[in-house]
Amino acid sequence: MKTQTLLQSALATAIALGAGFGSIAHAADAPAEKCYGVVKAGKNDCQTNTHACAGQAKTDSQGDSWVYLPKGACEKITGGSLTKKA
């Protein structure tokens, strides 16, 4: 009886893990867009007018620094913009 319970638990865990990894892969495949003005200092994805690459934003919510977000998410964030801010 204990062996059967153990096998059922292991199978349920394997199924749950498989479903979780499928969700992660699905999110990675979603279209992304640049979202300006919402990044924390040092957390931008890449190039702006003042620096050449990721992690170099000097201030929070810097208007020309961007981060990739799933399509449609940027406009739901206060301060988020699909275009550079001055």
MODELLER restraints for C-alpha pairs under 7 A, 6 or more apart:
rsr = mdl.restraints
at = mdl.atoms
rsr.add(forms.Gaussian(group=physical.xy_distance, feature=features.Distance(at['CA:30:A'], at['CA:70:A']), mean=6.28, stdev=0.5))
rsr.add(forms.Gaussian(group=physical.xy_distance, feature=features.Distance(at['CA:31:A'], at['CA:70:A']), mean=5.91, stdev=0.5))
rsr.add(forms.Gaussian(group=physical.xy_distance, feature=features.Distance(at['CA:31:A'], at['CA:71:A']), mean=5.64, stdev=0.5))
rsr.add(forms.Gaussian(group=physical.xy_distance, feature=features.Distance(at['CA:32:A'], at['CA:68:A']), mean=5.86, stdev=0.5))
rsr.add(forms.Gaussian(group=physical.xy_distance, feature=features.Distance(at['CA:32:A'], at['CA:69:A']), mean=5.31, stdev=0.5))
rsr.add(forms.Gaussian(group=physical.xy_distance, feature=features.Distance(at['CA:32:A'], at['CA:70:A']), mean=4.40, stdev=0.5))
rsr.add(forms.Gaussian(group=physical.xy_distance, feature=features.Distance(at['CA:32:A'], at['CA:71:A']), mean=4.97, stdev=0.5))
rsr.add(forms.Gaussian(group=physical.xy_distance, feature=features.Distance(at['CA:33:A'], at['CA:68:A']), mean=5.41, stdev=0.5))
rsr.add(forms.Gaussian(group=physical.xy_distance, feature=features.Distance(at['CA:33:A'], at['CA:69:A']), mean=5.65, stdev=0.5))
rsr.add(forms.Gaussian(group=physical.xy_distance, feature=features.Distance(at['CA:33:A'], at['CA:70:A']), mean=6.32, stdev=0.5))
rsr.add(forms.Gaussian(group=physical.xy_distance, feature=features.Distance(at['CA:33:A'], at['CA:71:A']), mean=5.54, stdev=0.5))
rsr.add(forms.Gaussian(group=physical.xy_distance, feature=features.Distance(at['CA:34:A'], at['CA:66:A']), mean=5.83, stdev=0.5))
rsr.add(forms.Gaussian(group=physical.xy_distance, feature=features.Distance(at['CA:34:A'], at['CA:67:A']), mean=5.61, stdev=0.5))
rsr.add(forms.Gaussian(group=physical.xy_distance, feature=features.Distance(at['CA:34:A'], at['CA:68:A']), mean=4.71, stdev=0.5))
rsr.add(forms.Gaussian(group=physical.xy_distance, feature=features.Distance(at['CA:34:A'], at['CA:69:A']), mean=6.49, stdev=0.5))
rsr.add(forms.Gaussian(group=physical.xy_distance, feature=features.Distance(at['CA:34:A'], at['CA:82:A']), mean=6.25, stdev=0.5))
rsr.add(forms.Gaussian(group=physical.xy_distance, feature=features.Distance(at['CA:35:A'], at['CA:66:A']), mean=5.15, stdev=0.5))
rsr.add(forms.Gaussian(group=physical.xy_distance, feature=features.Distance(at['CA:35:A'], at['CA:67:A']), mean=5.42, stdev=0.5))
rsr.add(forms.Gaussian(group=physical.xy_distance, feature=features.Distance(at['CA:35:A'], at['CA:68:A']), mean=6.10, stdev=0.5))
rsr.add(forms.Gaussian(group=physical.xy_distance, feature=features.Distance(at['CA:35:A'], at['CA:69:A']), mean=6.51, stdev=0.5))
rsr.add(forms.Gaussian(group=physical.xy_distance, feature=features.Distance(at['CA:35:A'], at['CA:74:A']), mean=5.44, stdev=0.5))
rsr.add(forms.Gaussian(group=physical.xy_distance, feature=features.Distance(at['CA:35:A'], at['CA:80:A']), mean=6.06, stdev=0.5))
rsr.add(forms.Gaussian(group=physical.xy_distance, feature=features.Distance(at['CA:35:A'], at['CA:81:A']), mean=5.62, stdev=0.5))
rsr.add(forms.Gaussian(group=physical.xy_distance, feature=features.Distance(at['CA:35:A'], at['CA:82:A']), mean=5.21, stdev=0.5))
rsr.add(forms.Gaussian(group=physical.xy_distance, feature=features.Distance(at['CA:36:A'], at['CA:63:A']), mean=5.90, stdev=0.5))
rsr.add(forms.Gaussian(group=physical.xy_distance, feature=features.Distance(at['CA:36:A'], at['CA:64:A']), mean=6.10, stdev=0.5))
rsr.add(forms.Gaussian(group=physical.xy_distance, feature=features.Distance(at['CA:36:A'], at['CA:65:A']), mean=5.62, stdev=0.5))
rsr.add(forms.Gaussian(group=physical.xy_distance, feature=features.Distance(at['CA:36:A'], at['CA:66:A']), mean=4.27, stdev=0.5))
rsr.add(forms.Gaussian(group=physical.xy_distance, feature=features.Distance(at['CA:36:A'], at['CA:67:A']), mean=6.77, stdev=0.5))
rsr.add(forms.Gaussian(group=physical.xy_distance, feature=features.Distance(at['CA:36:A'], at['CA:80:A']), mean=5.81, stdev=0.5))
rsr.add(forms.Gaussian(group=physical.xy_distance, feature=features.Distance(at['CA:36:A'], at['CA:81:A']), mean=5.12, stdev=0.5))
rsr.add(forms.Gaussian(group=physical.xy_distance, feature=features.Distance(at['CA:36:A'], at['CA:82:A']), mean=6.06, stdev=0.5))
rsr.add(forms.Gaussian(group=physical.xy_distance, feature=features.Distance(at['CA:36:A'], at['CA:83:A']), mean=6.37, stdev=0.5))
rsr.add(forms.Gaussian(group=physical.xy_distance, feature=features.Distance(at['CA:36:A'], at['CA:84:A']), mean=5.83, stdev=0.5))
rsr.add(forms.Gaussian(group=physical.xy_distance, feature=features.Distance(at['CA:37:A'], at['CA:61:A']), mean=4.41, stdev=0.5))
rsr.add(forms.Gaussian(group=physical.xy_distance, feature=features.Distance(at['CA:37:A'], at['CA:62:A']), mean=5.21, stdev=0.5))
rsr.add(forms.Gaussian(group=physical.xy_distance, feature=features.Distance(at['CA:37:A'], at['CA:63:A']), mean=4.32, stdev=0.5))
rsr.add(forms.Gaussian(group=physical.xy_distance, feature=features.Distance(at['CA:37:A'], at['CA:64:A']), mean=6.61, stdev=0.5))
rsr.add(forms.Gaussian(group=physical.xy_distance, feature=features.Distance(at['CA:37:A'], at['CA:65:A']), mean=6.19, stdev=0.5))
rsr.add(forms.Gaussian(group=physical.xy_distance, feature=features.Distance(at['CA:37:A'], at['CA:66:A']), mean=6.47, stdev=0.5))
rsr.add(forms.Gaussian(group=physical.xy_distance, feature=features.Distance(at['CA:37:A'], at['CA:79:A']), mean=6.09, stdev=0.5))
rsr.add(forms.Gaussian(group=physical.xy_distance, feature=features.Distance(at['CA:37:A'], at['CA:80:A']), mean=5.53, stdev=0.5))
rsr.add(forms.Gaussian(group=physical.xy_distance, feature=features.Distance(at['CA:37:A'], at['CA:81:A']), mean=6.53, stdev=0.5))
rsr.add(forms.Gaussian(group=physical.xy_distance, feature=features.Distance(at['CA:38:A'], at['CA:61:A']), mean=4.71, stdev=0.5))
rsr.add(forms.Gaussian(group=physical.xy_distance, feature=features.Distance(at['CA:38:A'], at['CA:79:A']), mean=6.27, stdev=0.5))
rsr.add(forms.Gaussian(group=physical.xy_distance, feature=features.Distance(at['CA:38:A'], at['CA:80:A']), mean=5.56, stdev=0.5))
rsr.add(forms.Gaussian(group=physical.xy_distance, feature=features.Distance(at['CA:39:A'], at['CA:60:A']), mean=5.99, stdev=0.5))
rsr.add(forms.Gaussian(group=physical.xy_distance, feature=features.Distance(at['CA:39:A'], at['CA:61:A']), mean=5.29, stdev=0.5))
rsr.add(forms.Gaussian(group=physical.xy_distance, feature=features.Distance(at['CA:39:A'], at['CA:65:A']), mean=6.89, stdev=0.5))
rsr.add(forms.Gaussian(group=physical.xy_distance, feature=features.Distance(at['CA:39:A'], at['CA:66:A']), mean=6.46, stdev=0.5))
rsr.add(forms.Gaussian(group=physical.xy_distance, feature=features.Distance(at['CA:39:A'], at['CA:67:A']), mean=6.55, stdev=0.5))
rsr.add(forms.Gaussian(group=physical.xy_distance, feature=features.Distance(at['CA:40:A'], at['CA:59:A']), mean=6.81, stdev=0.5))
rsr.add(forms.Gaussian(group=physical.xy_distance, feature=features.Distance(at['CA:40:A'], at['CA:60:A']), mean=4.29, stdev=0.5))
rsr.add(forms.Gaussian(group=physical.xy_distance, feature=features.Distance(at['CA:40:A'], at['CA:61:A']), mean=6.14, stdev=0.5))
rsr.add(forms.Gaussian(group=physical.xy_distance, feature=features.Distance(at['CA:41:A'], at['CA:57:A']), mean=4.99, stdev=0.5))
rsr.add(forms.Gaussian(group=physical.xy_distance, feature=features.Distance(at['CA:41:A'], at['CA:58:A']), mean=5.20, stdev=0.5))
rsr.add(forms.Gaussian(group=physical.xy_distance, feature=features.Distance(at['CA:41:A'], at['CA:59:A']), mean=4.54, stdev=0.5))
rsr.add(forms.Gaussian(group=physical.xy_distance, feature=features.Distance(at['CA:41:A'], at['CA:60:A']), mean=4.61, stdev=0.5))
rsr.add(forms.Gaussian(group=physical.xy_distance, feature=features.Distance(at['CA:42:A'], at['CA:55:A']), mean=4.08, stdev=0.5))
rsr.add(forms.Gaussian(group=physical.xy_distance, feature=features.Distance(at['CA:42:A'], at['CA:56:A']), mean=4.94, stdev=0.5))
rsr.add(forms.Gaussian(group=physical.xy_distance, feature=features.Distance(at['CA:42:A'], at['CA:57:A']), mean=4.77, stdev=0.5))
rsr.add(forms.Gaussian(group=physical.xy_distance, feature=features.Distance(at['CA:42:A'], at['CA:58:A']), mean=6.37, stdev=0.5))
rsr.add(forms.Gaussian(group=physical.xy_distance, feature=features.Distance(at['CA:43:A'], at['CA:55:A']), mean=4.84, stdev=0.5))
rsr.add(forms.Gaussian(group=physical.xy_distance, feature=features.Distance(at['CA:43:A'], at['CA:57:A']), mean=6.81, stdev=0.5))
rsr.add(forms.Gaussian(group=physical.xy_distance, feature=features.Distance(at['CA:44:A'], at['CA:54:A']), mean=5.45, stdev=0.5))
rsr.add(forms.Gaussian(group=physical.xy_distance, feature=features.Distance(at['CA:44:A'], at['CA:55:A']), mean=5.20, stdev=0.5))
rsr.add(forms.Gaussian(group=physical.xy_distance, feature=features.Distance(at['CA:44:A'], at['CA:56:A']), mean=6.87, stdev=0.5))
rsr.add(forms.Gaussian(group=physical.xy_distance, feature=features.Distance(at['CA:44:A'], at['CA:57:A']), mean=6.06, stdev=0.5))
rsr.add(forms.Gaussian(group=physical.xy_distance, feature=features.Distance(at['CA:44:A'], at['CA:65:A']), mean=5.87, stdev=0.5))
rsr.add(forms.Gaussian(group=physical.xy_distance, feature=features.Distance(at['CA:44:A'], at['CA:66:A']), mean=5.48, stdev=0.5))
rsr.add(forms.Gaussian(group=physical.xy_distance, feature=features.Distance(at['CA:44:A'], at['CA:67:A']), mean=5.36, stdev=0.5))
rsr.add(forms.Gaussian(group=physical.xy_distance, feature=features.Distance(at['CA:45:A'], at['CA:54:A']), mean=4.62, stdev=0.5))
rsr.add(forms.Gaussian(group=physical.xy_distance, feature=features.Distance(at['CA:45:A'], at['CA:55:A']), mean=6.63, stdev=0.5))
rsr.add(forms.Gaussian(group=physical.xy_distance, feature=features.Distance(at['CA:45:A'], at['CA:66:A']), mean=6.09, stdev=0.5))
rsr.add(forms.Gaussian(group=physical.xy_distance, feature=features.Distance(at['CA:45:A'], at['CA:67:A']), mean=4.88, stdev=0.5))
rsr.add(forms.Gaussian(group=physical.xy_distance, feature=features.Distance(at['CA:45:A'], at['CA:68:A']), mean=6.91, stdev=0.5))
rsr.add(forms.Gaussian(group=physical.xy_distance, feature=features.Distance(at['CA:46:A'], at['CA:52:A']), mean=6.87, stdev=0.5))
rsr.add(forms.Gaussian(group=physical.xy_distance, feature=features.Distance(at['CA:46:A'], at['CA:53:A']), mean=4.27, stdev=0.5))
rsr.add(forms.Gaussian(group=physical.xy_distance, feature=features.Distance(at['CA:46:A'], at['CA:54:A']), mean=3.95, stdev=0.5))
rsr.add(forms.Gaussian(group=physical.xy_distance, feature=features.Distance(at['CA:47:A'], at['CA:53:A']), mean=4.45, stdev=0.5))
rsr.add(forms.Gaussian(group=physical.xy_distance, feature=features.Distance(at['CA:47:A'], at['CA:54:A']), mean=6.53, stdev=0.5))
rsr.add(forms.Gaussian(group=physical.xy_distance, feature=features.Distance(at['CA:48:A'], at['CA:64:A']), mean=5.79, stdev=0.5))
rsr.add(forms.Gaussian(group=physical.xy_distance, feature=features.Distance(at['CA:48:A'], at['CA:65:A']), mean=5.84, stdev=0.5))
rsr.add(forms.Gaussian(group=physical.xy_distance, feature=features.Distance(at['CA:57:A'], at['CA:65:A']), mean=6.43, stdev=0.5))
rsr.add(forms.Gaussian(group=physical.xy_distance, feature=features.Distance(at['CA:63:A'], at['CA:84:A']), mean=5.92, stdev=0.5))
rsr.add(forms.Gaussian(group=physical.xy_distance, feature=features.Distance(at['CA:63:A'], at['CA:85:A']), mean=4.40, stdev=0.5))
rsr.add(forms.Gaussian(group=physical.xy_distance, feature=features.Distance(at['CA:63:A'], at['CA:86:A']), mean=6.01, stdev=0.5))
rsr.add(forms.Gaussian(group=physical.xy_distance, feature=features.Distance(at['CA:64:A'], at['CA:84:A']), mean=5.01, stdev=0.5))
rsr.add(forms.Gaussian(group=physical.xy_distance, feature=features.Distance(at['CA:64:A'], at['CA:85:A']), mean=5.80, stdev=0.5))
rsr.add(forms.Gaussian(group=physical.xy_distance, feature=features.Distance(at['CA:74:A'], at['CA:80:A']), mean=5.27, stdev=0.5))
rsr.add(forms.Gaussian(group=physical.xy_distance, feature=features.Distance(at['CA:74:A'], at['CA:81:A']), mean=6.42, stdev=0.5))
rsr.add(forms.Gaussian(group=physical.xy_distance, feature=features.Distance(at['CA:75:A'], at['CA:81:A']), mean=6.25, stdev=0.5))
